[in-house]
């Protein structure tokens, strides 16, 4: 699998996808399951887990993409207040 394909399907950056594929970084278990569901590629973190076990883990700790907060006011807005 190519990093660009993994990034697109899993919703992560290309650099992070590359690090996951090369073993430089390990994804969280919820992300590893998400990647498997989206692409069929099984990270070694999931070795030995059955489909039923992954389903239980998904219900306990579902994967959710990180959201960048844009609610914090900028410094210029804070000074004006």
OpenMM code with the backbone's topology and positions (N, CA, C; nanometers):
from openmm import Vec3, app, unit

residues = "UNK UNK UNK UNK UNK UNK UNK UNK UNK UNK UNK UNK UNK UNK UNK UNK UNK UNK UNK UNK UNK UNK UNK UNK UNK UNK UNK UNK UNK UNK UNK UNK UNK UNK UNK UNK UNK UNK UNK UNK UNK UNK UNK UNK UNK UNK UNK UNK UNK UNK UNK UNK UNK UNK UNK UNK UNK UNK UNK UNK UNK UNK UNK UNK UNK UNK UNK UNK UNK UNK UNK UNK UNK UNK UNK UNK UNK UNK UNK UNK UNK".split()
positions = [
    Vec3(0.0841, -0.1172, 0.0000),
    Vec3(0.0000, 0.0000, 0.0000),
    Vec3(0.0890, 0.1240, 0.0000),
    Vec3(0.0447, 0.2252, -0.0719),
    Vec3(0.1203, 0.3499, -0.0792),
    Vec3(0.0700, 0.4482, 0.0256),
    Vec3(0.1598, 0.5311, 0.0783),
    Vec3(0.1209, 0.6282, 0.1808),
    Vec3(0.0067, 0.7196, 0.1368),
    Vec3(0.0068, 0.7615, 0.0110),
    Vec3(-0.0995, 0.8515, -0.0348),
    Vec3(-0.2355, 0.7829, -0.0300),
    Vec3(-0.2411, 0.6568, -0.0671),
    Vec3(-0.3673, 0.5821, -0.0636),
    Vec3(-0.4133, 0.5628, 0.0804),
    Vec3(-0.3207, 0.5266, 0.1677),
    Vec3(-0.3555, 0.5078, 0.3087),
    Vec3(-0.4047, 0.6388, 0.3685),
    Vec3(-0.3351, 0.7470, 0.3406),
    Vec3(-0.3735, 0.8778, 0.3944),
    Vec3(-0.5141, 0.9162, 0.3505),
    Vec3(-0.5430, 0.8975, 0.2242),
    Vec3(-0.6742, 0.9339, 0.1707),
    Vec3(-0.7857, 0.8504, 0.2338),
    Vec3(-0.7656, 0.7208, 0.2408),
    Vec3(-0.8687, 0.6313, 0.2931),
    Vec3(-0.8875, 0.6442, 0.4444),
    Vec3(-0.7785, 0.6635, 0.5161),
    Vec3(-0.7850, 0.6654, 0.6628),
    Vec3(-0.8063, 0.8045, 0.7204),
    Vec3(-0.7858, 0.9078, 0.6391),
    Vec3(-0.8040, 1.0434, 0.6891),
    Vec3(-0.6902, 1.0928, 0.7753),
    Vec3(-0.5681, 1.0506, 0.7409),
    Vec3(-0.4493, 1.0979, 0.8127),
    Vec3(-0.3573, 1.1661, 0.7117),
    Vec3(-0.2541, 1.2330, 0.7604),
    Vec3(-0.1603, 1.2984, 0.6699),
    Vec3(-0.0756, 1.1942, 0.5963),
    Vec3(-0.0237, 1.2338, 0.4820),
    Vec3(0.0616, 1.1437, 0.4045),
    Vec3(0.1876, 1.1099, 0.4838),
    Vec3(0.2434, 1.2066, 0.5543),
    Vec3(0.3658, 1.1787, 0.6308),
    Vec3(0.3390, 1.0784, 0.7431),
    Vec3(0.2248, 1.0932, 0.8115),
    Vec3(0.1917, 0.9981, 0.9177),
    Vec3(0.1641, 0.8606, 0.8585),
    Vec3(0.0939, 0.8554, 0.7457),
    Vec3(0.0680, 0.7276, 0.6785),
    Vec3(0.1988, 0.6589, 0.6418),
    Vec3(0.2946, 0.7348, 0.5920),
    Vec3(0.4246, 0.6793, 0.5560),
    Vec3(0.4953, 0.6227, 0.6785),
    Vec3(0.4885, 0.6948, 0.7892),
    Vec3(0.5526, 0.6489, 0.9129),
    Vec3(0.4874, 0.5216, 0.9644),
    Vec3(0.3565, 0.5111, 0.9492),
    Vec3(0.2855, 0.3892, 0.9906),
    Vec3(0.3296, 0.2718, 0.9040),
    Vec3(0.3347, 0.2933, 0.7732),
    Vec3(0.3690, 0.1853, 0.6811),
    Vec3(0.5129, 0.1370, 0.6960),
    Vec3(0.6031, 0.2272, 0.7305),
    Vec3(0.7436, 0.1883, 0.7456),
    Vec3(0.7755, 0.1353, 0.8854),
    Vec3(0.6793, 0.1491, 0.9778),
    Vec3(0.7025, 0.1032, 1.1144),
    Vec3(0.7704, 0.2053, 1.2023),
    Vec3(0.7922, 0.3258, 1.1491),
    Vec3(0.8543, 0.4315, 1.2277),
    Vec3(0.7631, 0.4741, 1.3437),
    Vec3(0.6327, 0.4723, 1.3193),
    Vec3(0.5337, 0.5033, 1.4231),
    Vec3(0.4236, 0.3989, 1.4189),
    Vec3(0.3631, 0.3752, 1.5329),
    Vec3(0.2498, 0.2834, 1.5402),
    Vec3(0.1226, 0.3639, 1.5606),
    Vec3(0.0170, 0.3285, 1.4901),
    Vec3(-0.1095, 0.3980, 1.5126),
    Vec3(-0.1722, 0.3504, 1.6438),
    Vec3(-0.2654, 0.4269, 1.6937),
    Vec3(-0.3431, 0.3792, 1.8075),
    Vec3(-0.4217, 0.2567, 1.7611),
    Vec3(-0.4657, 0.1750, 1.8555),
    Vec3(-0.5433, 0.0578, 1.8161),
    Vec3(-0.6715, 0.0978, 1.7429),
    Vec3(-0.7460, 0.2001, 1.7904),
    Vec3(-0.8652, 0.2392, 1.7152),
    Vec3(-0.8333, 0.2818, 1.5714),
    Vec3(-0.7220, 0.3529, 1.5524),
    Vec3(-0.6847, 0.3929, 1.4170),
    Vec3(-0.6423, 0.2718, 1.3350),
    Vec3(-0.5719, 0.1787, 1.3943),
    Vec3(-0.5308, 0.0583, 1.3217),
    Vec3(-0.6527, -0.0198, 1.2733),
    Vec3(-0.7557, -0.0288, 1.3574),
    Vec3(-0.8779, -0.0979, 1.3170),
    Vec3(-0.9479, -0.0192, 1.2065),
    Vec3(-0.9516, 0.1120, 1.2197),
    Vec3(-1.0121, 0.1978, 1.1166),
    Vec3(-0.9408, 0.1785, 0.9821),
    Vec3(-0.8084, 0.1771, 0.9847),
    Vec3(-0.7304, 0.1554, 0.8624),
    Vec3(-0.7650, 0.0199, 0.8015),
    Vec3(-0.7731, -0.0825, 0.8838),
    Vec3(-0.8075, -0.2153, 0.8353),
    Vec3(-0.9458, -0.2160, 0.7713),
    Vec3(-1.0412, -0.1518, 0.8351),
    Vec3(-1.1780, -0.1475, 0.7819),
    Vec3(-1.1841, -0.0737, 0.6482),
    Vec3(-1.1086, 0.0336, 0.6360),
    Vec3(-1.1123, 0.1148, 0.5147),
    Vec3(-1.0305, 0.0562, 0.3996),
    Vec3(-0.9197, -0.0109, 0.4321),
    Vec3(-0.8259, -0.0517, 0.3269),
    Vec3(-0.8025, -0.2020, 0.3167),
    Vec3(-0.8294, -0.2744, 0.4245),
    Vec3(-0.7982, -0.4167, 0.4256),
    Vec3(-0.6547, -0.4451, 0.4683),
    Vec3(-0.5750, -0.3397, 0.4883),
    Vec3(-0.4358, -0.3569, 0.5319),
    Vec3(-0.4342, -0.3728, 0.6837),
    Vec3(-0.3732, -0.4799, 0.7286),
    Vec3(-0.3702, -0.5128, 0.8720),
    Vec3(-0.2343, -0.4773, 0.9308),
    Vec3(-0.2343, -0.3799, 1.0198),
    Vec3(-0.1122, -0.3413, 1.0909),
    Vec3(-0.0766, -0.4542, 1.1881),
    Vec3(0.0523, -0.4784, 1.2113),
    Vec3(0.0927, -0.5836, 1.3044),
    Vec3(0.0313, -0.5697, 1.4440),
    Vec3(-0.0101, -0.4494, 1.4822),
    Vec3(-0.0760, -0.4262, 1.6093),
    Vec3(-0.2030, -0.5108, 1.6233),
    Vec3(-0.2615, -0.5479, 1.5098),
    Vec3(-0.3861, -0.6253, 1.5110),
    Vec3(-0.3636, -0.7754, 1.4981),
    Vec3(-0.2387, -0.8180, 1.4871),
    Vec3(-0.2103, -0.9614, 1.4740),
    Vec3(-0.2739, -1.0386, 1.5890),
    Vec3(-0.3397, -1.1457, 1.5543),
    Vec3(-0.4006, -1.2317, 1.6539),
    Vec3(-0.5419, -1.1925, 1.6938),
    Vec3(-0.5901, -1.0759, 1.6494),
    Vec3(-0.7262, -1.0351, 1.6830),
    Vec3(-0.8243, -1.0881, 1.5798),
    Vec3(-0.9319, -1.1470, 1.6285),
    Vec3(-1.0369, -1.1956, 1.5395),
    Vec3(-1.1279, -1.0789, 1.5004),
    Vec3(-1.2123, -1.1028, 1.4038),
    Vec3(-1.3101, -1.0026, 1.3619),
    Vec3(-1.4000, -0.9646, 1.4799),
    Vec3(-1.4408, -1.0643, 1.5566),
    Vec3(-1.5276, -1.0394, 1.6728),
    Vec3(-1.4569, -0.9528, 1.7773),
    Vec3(-1.3304, -0.9816, 1.8022),
    Vec3(-1.2547, -0.9025, 1.8989),
    Vec3(-1.2397, -0.7583, 1.8521),
    Vec3(-1.2127, -0.7395, 1.7224),
    Vec3(-1.2012, -0.6027, 1.6708),
    Vec3(-1.3339, -0.5290, 1.6829),
    Vec3(-1.4446, -0.5964, 1.6590),
    Vec3(-1.5764, -0.5337, 1.6710),
    Vec3(-1.6023, -0.4886, 1.8149),
    Vec3(-1.5636, -0.5717, 1.9117),
    Vec3(-1.5807, -0.5344, 2.0529),
    Vec3(-1.4939, -0.4131, 2.0846),
    Vec3(-1.3689, -0.4149, 2.0400),
    Vec3(-1.2793, -0.3018, 2.0653),
    Vec3(-1.3328, -0.1736, 2.0024),
    Vec3(-1.3890, -0.1839, 1.8823),
    Vec3(-1.4469, -0.0666, 1.8157),
    Vec3(-1.5614, -0.0080, 1.8972),
    Vec3(-1.6392, -0.0927, 1.9603),
    Vec3(-1.7516, -0.0432, 2.0395),
    Vec3(-1.7041, 0.0239, 2.1689),
    Vec3(-1.5912, -0.0219, 2.2206),
    Vec3(-1.5371, 0.0339, 2.3446),
    Vec3(-1.4585, 0.1622, 2.3190),
    Vec3(-1.3743, 0.1593, 2.2172),
    Vec3(-1.2891, 0.2746, 2.1865),
    Vec3(-1.2926, 0.3032, 2.0365),
    Vec3(-1.3992, 0.3674, 1.9895),
    Vec3(-1.4089, 0.3966, 1.8458),
    Vec3(-1.3060, 0.5006, 1.8030),
    Vec3(-1.2653, 0.4911, 1.6779),
    Vec3(-1.1703, 0.5890, 1.6248),
    Vec3(-1.2451, 0.7149, 1.5857),
    Vec3(-1.1901, 0.8278, 1.6226),
    Vec3(-1.2447, 0.9570, 1.5823),
    Vec3(-1.1280, 1.0453, 1.5428),
    Vec3(-1.1366, 1.1075, 1.4257),
    Vec3(-1.0255, 1.1942, 1.3840),
    Vec3(-1.0108, 1.3116, 1.4803),
    Vec3(-0.8884, 1.3554, 1.4953),
    Vec3(-0.8634, 1.4723, 1.5795),
    Vec3(-0.9165, 1.5953, 1.5083),
    Vec3(-0.9756, 1.6838, 1.5860),
    Vec3(-1.0272, 1.8077, 1.5292),
    Vec3(-0.9387, 1.9219, 1.5745),
    Vec3(-0.9084, 2.0100, 1.4825),
    Vec3(-0.8293, 2.1280, 1.5144),
    Vec3(-0.9255, 2.2342, 1.5634),
    Vec3(-0.9007, 2.2857, 1.6819),
    Vec3(-0.9895, 2.3856, 1.7393),
    Vec3(-0.9632, 2.5216, 1.6761),
    Vec3(-1.0699, 2.5849, 1.6333),
    Vec3(-1.0588, 2.7208, 1.5783),
    Vec3(-1.1362, 2.8176, 1.6665),
    Vec3(-1.1751, 2.7723, 1.7858),
    Vec3(-1.2560, 2.8546, 1.8765),
    Vec3(-1.1730, 2.9559, 1.9557),
    Vec3(-1.0448, 2.9308, 1.9701),
    Vec3(-0.9611, 3.0203, 2.0513),
    Vec3(-0.9404, 3.1528, 1.9781),
    Vec3(-0.9596, 3.2640, 2.0465),
    Vec3(-0.9399, 3.3936, 1.9806),
    Vec3(-0.7918, 3.4166, 1.9549),
    Vec3(-0.7638, 3.4902, 1.8495),
    Vec3(-0.6248, 3.5242, 1.8201),
    Vec3(-0.5770, 3.6264, 1.9217),
    Vec3(-0.4487, 3.6499, 1.9291),
    Vec3(-0.3953, 3.7426, 2.0279),
    Vec3(-0.4470, 3.8842, 2.0043),
    Vec3(-0.4671, 3.9232, 1.8778),
    Vec3(-0.5169, 4.0571, 1.8498),
    Vec3(-0.6621, 4.0721, 1.8970),
    Vec3(-0.7395, 3.9633, 1.8874),
    Vec3(-0.8777, 3.9687, 1.9349),
    Vec3(-0.8801, 3.9728, 2.0873),
    Vec3(-0.7895, 3.9032, 2.1524),
    Vec3(-0.7849, 3.9016, 2.2978),
    Vec3(-0.7478, 4.0393, 2.3523),
    Vec3(-0.6559, 4.1063, 2.2859),
    Vec3(-0.6123, 4.2380, 2.3314),
    Vec3(-0.7222, 4.3417, 2.3150),
    Vec3(-0.8071, 4.3254, 2.2138),
    Vec3(-0.9137, 4.4214, 2.1887),
    Vec3(-1.0261, 4.4087, 2.2895),
    Vec3(-1.0359, 4.2928, 2.3538),
    Vec3(-1.1477, 4.2689, 2.4464),
    Vec3(-1.1308, 4.3384, 2.5774),
] * unit.nanometer
topology = app.Topology()
chain = topology.addChain("A")
for resn in residues:
    res = topology.addResidue(resn, chain)
    for name in ("N", "CA", "C"):
        topology.addAtom(name, app.Element.getBySymbol(name[0]), res)
